[in-house]
């Protein structure tokens, strides 16, 4: 067990490593990241073997199993995301504002790294690579604290990261993986003076714990309670595809559909919209009107009534979802306001006035018109990868890429002016 003084020494070394990173230019950082992508390409079997050790400890029915699992395709995707990050312009040094003050002082507002970013995450081994690539590209050192479920996978990932750093004679404390213990979480959340910001990435329980217990600043990433609303004017073929993609593309991710809302004037089309979900064995928890419409059409074993109103607040992360009938756009907006988490919401409509009202009234980090919520993703937004989806309003909101993990400084240059 690591002692408190040993954690402080680790954090101190990361802090020092973050200062050394300031001396690197973008070409230097890109060389390291390209080396890491190549190492991932050449070490699939090692990474998959480590991942298999984690998977063997988890029940396949656990919603986190899919998030934990690595495959050849997913490793190719991780390496591709790192190369995408390399291809992006670095925000470091970007001039946000430039003015000459009335007294002749030259004032510039410039993007700079935070310094040290801590990230606490659950059974998501891809996050180890994503966070490092984004932090390193933006000039930040990172302290990673993964969950027990993915510890072998995370250890294999950090070993490759350290090899890439070592290749270019950079300190391995530019990226540190803490033990997967509660003590490590407590140490990270208390690392004032060492860690500039901490970002939790996981379910509601983890996020609430970090927010409630952190002594360091926190950027809150939110759990996703996600809705798709089928409006009175919706194109049904479009609605069917959007619902299927939003729900079943990957059920364990935060942008997956949790509750489908449909206007009462389209109840006759309800079965046609949800029919493709049968093939994926999606369990539907329907309100009384929707249940009546689907009874005898949708498989009996997959159709349930909502007997607990808390289900409307549930992030399913599985092949299950809620279904409710609403009588108006206003009722749909009110339902989302009461039960949504501010993550991602979508309307399917041919009425652009309804679309504009939905955009204006729905309070979420990502609001879609005629699109599935599955697009809420840093790579899909052209950010290369993401460090998380922020649902808070103070600071970054939505997918957090390179710019979102920088801060700013004012640089002032004069000719000896004195303040009167």
Secondary structure as UniProt FT lines:
FT   HELIX           4..21
FT   TURN            22..23
FT   HELIX           26..41
FT   TURN            42..43
FT   HELIX           44..55
FT   TURN            56..57
FT   TURN            60..61
FT   HELIX           64..68
FT   HELIX           72..87
FT   TURN            92..93
FT   STRAND          95..100
FT   TURN            102..103
FT   STRAND          106..113
FT   STRAND          116..121
FT   HELIX           126..137
FT   TURN            138..139
FT   STRAND          141..145
FT   HELIX           148..150
FT   HELIX           151..167
FT   TURN            168..169
FT   HELIX           172..174
FT   STRAND          175..177
FT   HELIX           182..189
FT   TURN            192..194
FT   STRAND          197..201
FT   HELIX           204..213
FT   STRAND          218..221
FT   STRAND          227..230
FT   TURN            232..233
FT   HELIX           236..248
FT   TURN            251..252
FT   TURN            254..255
FT   STRAND          259..263
FT   HELIX           264..269
FT   HELIX           270..274
FT   HELIX           275..280
FT   STRAND          283..286
FT   HELIX           288..294
FT   TURN            296..297
FT   HELIX           300..302
FT   STRAND          303..305
FT   HELIX           309..313
FT   STRAND          320..326
FT   HELIX           329..339
FT   STRAND          344..348
FT   HELIX           352..361
FT   STRAND          366..369
FT   HELIX           373..375
FT   TURN            378..382
FT   STRAND          389..390
FT   STRAND          398..399
FT   HELIX           403..405
FT   STRAND          406..413
//
